[in-house]
Every structure is written in C-alpha cells, then in structure tokens.
Amino acid sequence: MLGAGAIGCLFASALRSTGPVTLLLREATAAAAEVVVERDGGASRVSLPISAAAQDGAISHLLVTTKAYDVRRAVSAVAHRLTPACQILLLGNGMGMADELRADFPHLALYCGTTTAGAYRIAPLHVRHAGRGATRIGQPGRRLAPPWFSRWSRTVADCTWDAQIEQALWLKLAINCAINPLTALHGCRNGELAARPELALQVARLCDEIAAIAGAAGYSGVARQVHGAVADVIAGTAHNRSSMLQDVAAGRRTEIDYISAYLLRVAARCNVPAPANAALLRRIRALTAPRIDPEG
Ligand SMILES: NC(=O)c1ccc[n+]([C@@H]2O[C@H](COP(=O)([O-])OP(=O)(O)OC[C@H]3O[C@@H](n4cnc5c(N)ncnc54)[C@H](OP(=O)(O)O)[C@@H]3O)[C@@H](O)[C@H]2O)c1
C-alpha cells in the first residue's frame, strides 16, 4: 500500500484481516510498524511490514492512496518493483491520475475506486475513522471483477465492483467540483451552500455547466443526476468542512488540479463554455498561490 495517510491506514488495517499488506514508505527505519485505527471509542492495532520505496521486492498488487498530485511521483518511485502483470488500484479523489499513469506505464493494469468512507490523521500511522461509507471499484470496460476483488468484498464494508466505474468517478468529480472549491473560497461548511441564497445560486450555475460538460463528454446519466446528487450531498454533509476547505485552512496544497482543472480540460476539449467553474479555479489558485514577500 502506497500512501500511508488517513485513507491508506484505514484500508490497510481492514485488508490485513484477510491477508498480507505491506506499507510502502518513502523511507523505512524499521522492518514493521503499528497502524492504529480509532473508531467508536475503541482502537484497533495491527503490525504491518514496511518497505522503503527504493528497496527491492516484487509488487504484484498495489493500492495507491496518496493525494492526487502525488500519485505519479509515488508510483514512479516503486516502478522498478512492479511485476509485468501488476494490478494497481487508485483509490483517491480527483481524475486525471490514471491518464498520467497510463502514459508512463502503458502495460500496467489500472483499476480505479471511489469511497465515501472518512478518516483523518491524528499522528503518523494513527488515524480516526470519521464515518462509514461505500466503496466502489472498477476498471473502465471491465464487466466482471478480477480475482483479487474477492478479498476486498470480504474485508471492506459496503464495497462493490462497479462495471460502470467511470460514471461513478464522474459523479464524484461533479460533486467535488460543485462543493469543494466554493466551500474553500468562502470558508464555510457544506450546508451553507444551500442555506445562503447567493451561494445556492452559484452552486446551481456550477451544476448547469458541469451537467453540460458531462453530457458532452458522453456521460448523459451523470448529467441528469448532477443537480440532485450535489443537493443530496450538501444536505447529508451539512455540518462537514470539505477536504479542500481543510487543506486551504491548513495552508496545504489542494487537489484542485485533479478536480476543477480536470473538468475544465474536458470542457475545452468538448467546446463547452464553463465560465463559473473557470472563475472558481482561478480564485482557488490565487488563494493558494505562494505569497512573495516584497521586503525580500
Ligand atoms: N481522508 C478521507 O476521509 C478521504 C475520503 C475519501 C477520499 N479521500 C481521498 O483519498 C486520498 C488520500 O487522502 P488522505 O486524506 O488519506 O491523505 P493523507 O492523509 O495526506 O495521506 C496521503 C499519504 O500519502 C503519502 N505519500 C505521498 N507521497 C508519497 C510517496 N511518494 N511515497 C510514499 N507515500 C507518499 C503521504 O505521506 P506524507 O504525509 O509524508 O507526505 C501521506 O501519508 C485523497 O485523494 C483524498 O481526497 C480521502
């Protein structure tokens, strides 16, 4: 498993119950490490072998749970270990990472997933499970699950093989595009996007554009669902602070390049105007650009 953060530790800990899992870290100073997952007032502890990316040792199955902008570099760092038949599962937010990997490693089998499970890091390799959720995994064009998926379905709660994973990824992208940047810009919880009329109007404009782009890109089912799905998520997560809001507040890099910027690349390819999404992308980039101190 590559990307031992909040989501990585959550899934590594679950998968350990049905087979071996190795944590791939940038550097390893010991042979094993304890992963702690807190939930429902208790804590589970599992000891997992660790391996530095640069070491040797063949990898036949790779779960990638880094942030979107780290996927390419992280996988490149273990490229020498990937077997020719290696199965790689990308389980993070955003789109475009699979395209980058396909360009770098055209021979590898790539799978994509999306999860609504929630977790956050308390300390290195110590996470708190913040909410149960559904996980969908698939490979574009593949109807039946590969053999390794049976371990996932036995281990991970509410985990399904999705023969139309692209639709699920697009719907998730649409929801992220409509909610994350706007909450980050206004420093508000998700529910305010419905409660404040001026923000609700902006959400509607963003959704109109996103639906048009999804339709033009061939995802007409997603186009029909965008407005309703975004409204449902805003209502269902009204008290949450989006991950992008948390990243901006903490001065961390956001995943905007794999969310709104990806959407806008598709919009340009399909000749669909998207001024509201483009303006939002510009404002998030301005908000997170490194500041230059004129005093030196
Ligand atoms: N957290 C959630 O509830 C949640 C829910 C759904 C989806 N997601 C998505 O899941 C993805 C991961 O999110 P997260 O919250 O788990 O992020 P996170 O806590 O920051 O974890 C990412 C991990 O990847 C590691 N990493 C980055 N580059 C690496 C490299 N080259 N080699 C080895 N490890 C590397 C990071 O290490 P360092 O910290 O040392 O850089 C960090 O431990 C994101 O796309 C996020 O949007 C998260």
The ligand as an ORCA input file, in Angstrom:
! r2SCAN-3c Opt
* xyz 0 1
  N      -9.414     11.261      4.337
  C     -10.635     10.986      3.874
  O     -11.615     10.898      4.642
  C     -10.855     10.729      2.407
  C     -12.120     10.243      1.987
  C     -12.320      9.952      0.633
  C     -11.297     10.177     -0.282
  N     -10.097     10.671      0.154
  C      -9.049     10.875     -0.849
  O      -8.035      9.898     -0.621
  C      -6.756     10.431     -0.991
  C      -5.840     10.368      0.211
  O      -6.368     11.241      1.214
  P      -5.883     11.197      2.721
  O      -6.811     12.059      3.482
  O      -5.655      9.808      3.161
  O      -4.466     11.964      2.567
  P      -3.224     11.916      3.564
  O      -3.670     11.627      4.953
  O      -2.432     13.140      3.294
  O      -2.400     10.636      3.059
  C      -1.607     10.608      1.916
  C      -0.373      9.833      2.257
  O       0.421      9.630      1.071
  C       1.767      9.737      1.477
  N       2.629      9.939      0.312
  C       2.652     10.990     -0.547
  N       3.618     10.831     -1.466
  C       4.212      9.644     -1.189
  C       5.302      8.939     -1.767
  N       5.974      9.415     -2.826
  N       5.675      7.755     -1.221
  C       5.033      7.269     -0.137
  N       3.991      7.890      0.467
  C       3.598      9.080     -0.057
  C       1.764     10.904      2.434
  O       2.939     10.943      3.181
  P       3.418     12.382      3.784
  O       2.354     12.821      4.710
  O       4.711     12.027      4.421
  O       3.565     13.288      2.598
  C       0.534     10.548      3.268
  O       0.877      9.642      4.301
  C      -7.029     11.861     -1.477
  O      -7.212     11.861     -2.872
  C      -8.334     12.217     -0.781
  O      -9.067     13.237     -1.446
  C      -9.850     10.948      1.469
*
